[in-house]
């Protein structure tokens, strides 16, 4: 009798841990999906969200499975326990795939971000009638405190500068607190008044950090469930 009671308690504790793990990876998946926010224009077609979605689905599923496991243990239902172990196998596979993709997609996304950023800055910014398209680049440069692709000189020769010959860079390149009327003017231009680092490396770092966390969460949790 004591052995059966101990086994039931052990199974219940294990199921509760799985439930907590499911809640954790669901939360990480949601955070990875929504945190990029205004930067999504640069990564929406890169496959960035695929690993996050693959992690969210099993995360929610694990919470349900963990609940079934607890119920099966308490009621000593063989059927519920069988369903529990079958579902556990499926979620293990999904979490492992999501974690691996989180690591593998980093290189692919780097290339896609580079092409998208170059296109936006050199050919589209200040040219299209869609103000929202320009705002995407401005938000990127303001939030990440960057300017241009590799550095601020990338604005030279851009379509935007062809239309703004008296300006060196867009206003969004200016450092916080600098005069908005002179900081980006070609007349007496002072590079110390603008953010000189390029946006490419900063955006890559932002995305890669998210994918690393995603991979670091998915693979170990899948391993624990084994």
N, C-alpha and C positions, 0 to 999 in steps of 0.2 A: 504493500500500500504506500509506504514511504517513497519507494522508488518511482511509482506512478505519479505521485504528487510532485516530486522533484522534477521529473521529466516535463510535466505539464507547466510548471512554473518556468522552467528553462525555455520551453517553446514559446510561452507567452512573452517572456522577456525578449527573446529573439525577434518575435513578430513586432513587438513595440519598437525595437531598435530599427527594424526595417521600415516601419511607418515613419519614424523620425527622419530616416535617410531619404525616404521618398519626398517628405516635406522640404527637406534641405535642397535636393537636386531640382525640385519643381521651382523653388524660389530662385535658385541660381540660373535656371533656364529662363525664367521670366525676366530677371534682371539683365541677363545677357541680351535678351531680345529688345527690351525697351530703353536701356541706358544710353545707347548711341544717339537717340533722339534726333537732333537737328543734323547729325552727320549721316543719316541714313541715305541721303541722296547720293553719297559717294560709295556706298556699300550695298545698296539694295539689290543689285544684280550680280553680286559676287559670290553668293552661296553662304554668306556670313550667318544668315538666320537658320540655315538647315540644321547644323548641330544643336542649336538652341531648341528648335522645335522637337528634334529627336530626343532631347533630354527632358523637355517639359512633359511630353506624352507619358513616358514611363514613370516620371516622377509622380504624376497624379495617379497613375495606375498602381504604383507601389503602395501608395497610401491606402487604396481600396483593398489591395491584396493583403497588406499588413492587417487591416481590420478583419478581413475574412479569416486570416490565420489565427487571430486572437479569438474570434468567435468559434472557430473550429476546435481550438484547444480547450476552451471553456466547456463547450457542449460535447466534446469528444466525438465530433462528427468526422467520419472518415472521408465523406464526400467533399466537405469544405476543405479538409486538409489536402486532398488530392488536387482540387482546383487551385488551392494556394501554391502548391509546389509546381504545377504546370505553368501558372501565371508567373511565378518567380523566375522560371527558366526563360520565358519570353522577355521579361523586363531586363534580365541580366544581359541578354543579347543586344537589346536596344540601347541600354546605357553604355555598354562597351563600344558599340558602333559610334554613338554620339561623342564619347570621349576621344576615340581615335580620330574621328573627323575634325574635332576641335583642334587637334594638333596638325593634321594633314592639310587642312584648308588654309593655314596661315600663309604658306608660300603662294598659293593660287590667289588669295585675296590681295596680297601685296602687289602683284602685277596688275590686277584689276583696278585697285585704288590709284596706282600711278597713272594709268591711262585715263581714268575718269577725271582726275585732278588736273592733268595737263590739258585735257580738252576743255574743261570748265574755265580755267584761268587764261589760257592763250587764245581761245577762239570764241567762247560763248559769253563770258562776263562783259556786261556793258553793251552788248550787241542785241540781245533778244529783248522783246517788249515785255517779257514776263519778269516783273520785279522780284517775284519769289525766287527765281533762279539765281539772281544776283545776291539775294539775301542769304542763300545757302552758303555761298563762298564767304560773305561777310561774317556770318555767324562762326564759320570754321576759323577764320583768322582772328576773330575777337576771343572766342572761347579758348583756343589753343595758343593764343599769343604768338602767332606766326605770320609769315608774309611770303606769298609766292609758293613755288613748288619746292625747289631746293633752297632758295633764298629770295630776297626781295627783288633781285635783278631779273627774275623771270618775268616780271611785268613789262620789261623793256621789249618792244617789238610785238606786244600783244594787241589784239583787236581793240581792247579797251583803251590802250595808250594812243592808238591811232586817232581816237575820237577825243582824247583828253591830253593834248600835247603839252599843256602847262603843268601837268601833274606827274609826279614820279611813280606813285603807287596809290591804290585806293585808300580812302580814309580809314577803312577797317584795319589797315596795317599799323596805324599810329598807336603808340603806347598810351596806356590809360593816363589821363591827366595832361597830356600835351594839347596844345592849341589846335583845334580842328580846322582853323583857317589857314594855317601855315605848315603844319607838320608834314604834309605830303606834297607840298608845292616844289616845283623844280627850281624856282628862284631861291637861292640860298639854302638848298636842300641839305639837311643834317641827318645822316643815317642813324645817329644815336637816338633820334626822336621816334623811331619806328621799331617794330619787332623785326629783327633781321633774319631769324631762323626760318627755314622753309616749313611748310605745313605737311609735306609728304611723310617725313620721318616721324613727326609727332602723331599724325593720324594712324600710321602703321603701328606705332607703339600702343596707341589707345586700343585699336582693334585686336592686336596680338595679345595684349594683356587679358582682354576679355575671353578670347579663345583659349588661352592657356588655363585660365581659371575654370572654364567649361570642361576642358580635357582633364584637368587635375581633379575635378569633381566626379566626372562620369566614370572613369576607369577604376579608381579606388573603390567607389561605392559598389560597382559591379563585382569587384573582387571580394568585397566583404560579403556580398550576398551568396557567393559560391560557398 
